[in-house]
Amino acid sequence: MGVSSPEVRRTSLELAGKPVKRIDIPAGESVDLEWGRASEVKLDDFRGDVKAGQTWFDITITFANSHRSL
């Protein structure tokens, strides 16, 4: 699992404020990756200017495994 963005040079996943290589998401559940939550995506070293109040950035989240029931 990982995260990337064309908007920044460095990204990371954090759990309880500490960098982690992965965040487990149990089948049928969800994880809120919003800043200030227990799990979050951290974006560092922006390639361009960030405008005051800007809240939208393109990111890609890559999952190690994905299982879907139909």
Sequence and secondary structure as in RCSB ss.txt:
>XXXX:A:sequence
MGVSSPEVRRTSLELAGKPVKRIDIPAGESVDLEWGRASEVKLDDFRGDVKAGQTWFDITITFANSHRSL
>XXXX:A:secstr
 EEE TTEEEEEEEETTEEES     TT      TTSSEEEEEEEESS   TT      EEE S      
